[in-house]
Amino acid sequence: MKSFRVEMQPTPTQRARFLQHAGCARWAWNWGLRRKQEAWALRKGALAAGAAKAEAPKVPTAIDLHRELNLLKKVPTVQGGVPWMYESSKWAPQESLRNLDRAFQAFFRRLKAGEKPGHPRFKSRSRGVGGFRLSAPTHVGEKTVKLPKIGRVRLKPGCHSYIPTGTYTSVTVKEHGGRWYASVLIEEEAPSAPPSDRPPVGVDVGVARLATLSDGTVFENPSSFARYQKRLRRAQKTLCRRKKGSHRRRKVKARVARLHHTITHLRSNATHQATSRIAKNHGVIVIEDLKVSNMTRRARGRGRAAKAGLNRVVLDANFAEFRRQITYKAAWYGSTVVAVDPAYTSQRCSSCGHTDSGNRPSQAVFRCLACGHESNADLNAARNILVAGSCPETLNARGANVRPGRLRPTRQSAVKRESAGDADL
């Protein structure tokens, strides 16, 4: 399944309709979540009182909640009804209730697996407009997209080629930083077998450089957050000084949202360009199995400010998103992704295999203490990653490393063996 997203240019009237649909979807989510919580409380109380599971009150599904919502639409507003929902498409609240069901299914799945459960939360307008989905036939043309109950909406010039024209069964509309986007899904067949004519490559992701390949190719890191950090800090300070609920506060809040939107787009654009080029030109892609959550743990005690700064640049480098994109794009282009252990890849010499923390005197320079090999530290690590992915049989049946430390005998070890042989003679 491929997702295509394109920016729209709605008129003021259409923008008001978008906000109306997003508000209906948000209200339906909060109402359905409240109803589910009440039903769960009644069911737990009945089970605690000794009632059988079949006799205990049931938790309503998305279909049950939608039927109740249809009844509420016929009730006047003064009596707790929501007749104003008739002004929007029925698909907005219905798809929101379906998303709520999926959220609870994912919650119980993570709970059984022992992971962080992440219970569904209520949605607030202050945290963002959000969006809505319309499961109705939607026609996408060269310059417009036709949405039910809204009409034809113009697409942003220059973005027409981002989305294939045709009729789709559903469309998702979302707001980010004051801009509105339409997304559709297309089902395509993946390649049956990976091509073997493209060379393998090792990829080392970093902070100074977004990615360094074992063949010497370098993708620079845009450092989008660092570029806009001063402007964002000033805007957030101004936002804190504005009175809550005032018009001036809403204007500054929109400015902060636009800055975050720009930062996100710069970061996403650099990641997409790098991952697409790597997946298209290489048959086997070897990457490090990095644990970003462990790399960005909160600093405590001495050096907390420096640690926080390091966490900021690591998160700005987008390591997890880089791996996610390169994984699904490799499936698109028939490539294979291999994840290796990142231990000692930056301390091992790619020429002789000598491993020592002193081999890396600085962040950018690698100088082997054994053979004197000198190169860029990221390039040296990328070559070690490629070798580790090409020789994955490094563990025996008991899980022990059969090749600890180095790949080939170093010059110091060769001298020791020669001296030992002379002593035997």
Sequence and secondary structure as in RCSB ss.txt:
>XXXX:A:sequence
MKSFRVEMQPTPTQRARFLQHAGCARWAWNWGLRRKQEAWALRKGALAAGAAKAEAPKVPTAIDLHRELNLLKKV
PTVQGGVPWMYESSKWAPQESLRNLDRAFQAFFRRLKAGEKPGHPRFKSRSRGVGGFRLSAPTHVGEKTVKLPKI
GRVRLKPGCHSYIPTGTYTSVTVKEHGGRWYASVLIEEEAPSAPPSDRPPVGVDVGVARLATLSDGTVFENPSSF
ARYQKRLRRAQKTLCRRKKGSHRRRKVKARVARLHHTITHLRSNATHQATSRIAKNHGVIVIEDLKVSNMTRRAR
GRGRAAKAGLNRVVLDANFAEFRRQITYKAAWYGSTVVAVDPAYTSQRCSSCGHTDSGNRPSQAVFRCLACGHES
NADLNAARNILVAGSCPETLNARGANVRPGRLRPTRQSAVKRESAGDADL
>XXXX:A:secstr
 EEEEEEEE  HHHHHHHHHHHHHHHHHHHHHHHHHHHHHHHHHHHHHTT  TTTS     HHHHHHHHHHHHTS
 GGGT  GGGGGS THHHHHHHHHHHHHHHHHHHHHHHTS         GGG   EEEE S EEE SSEEEETTT
EEEEE TT GGGS  EEES EEEEEETTEEEEEEEE     SS  SSS  EEEEE SSEEEEETTS EEE   HH
HHHHHHHHHHHHHHHHS TT HHHHHHHHHHHHHHHHHHHHHHHHHHHHHHHHHHH SEEEEE   HHHHT    
STTHHHHHHHHHHHHHTTHHHHHHHHHHHHHHTT EEEEE  TTTTTB TTT  B GGG SSSSEEE TTT  EE
EHHHHHHHHHHHHHH    B TTS BSS S SS  HHHHHHHHHHHHHH 
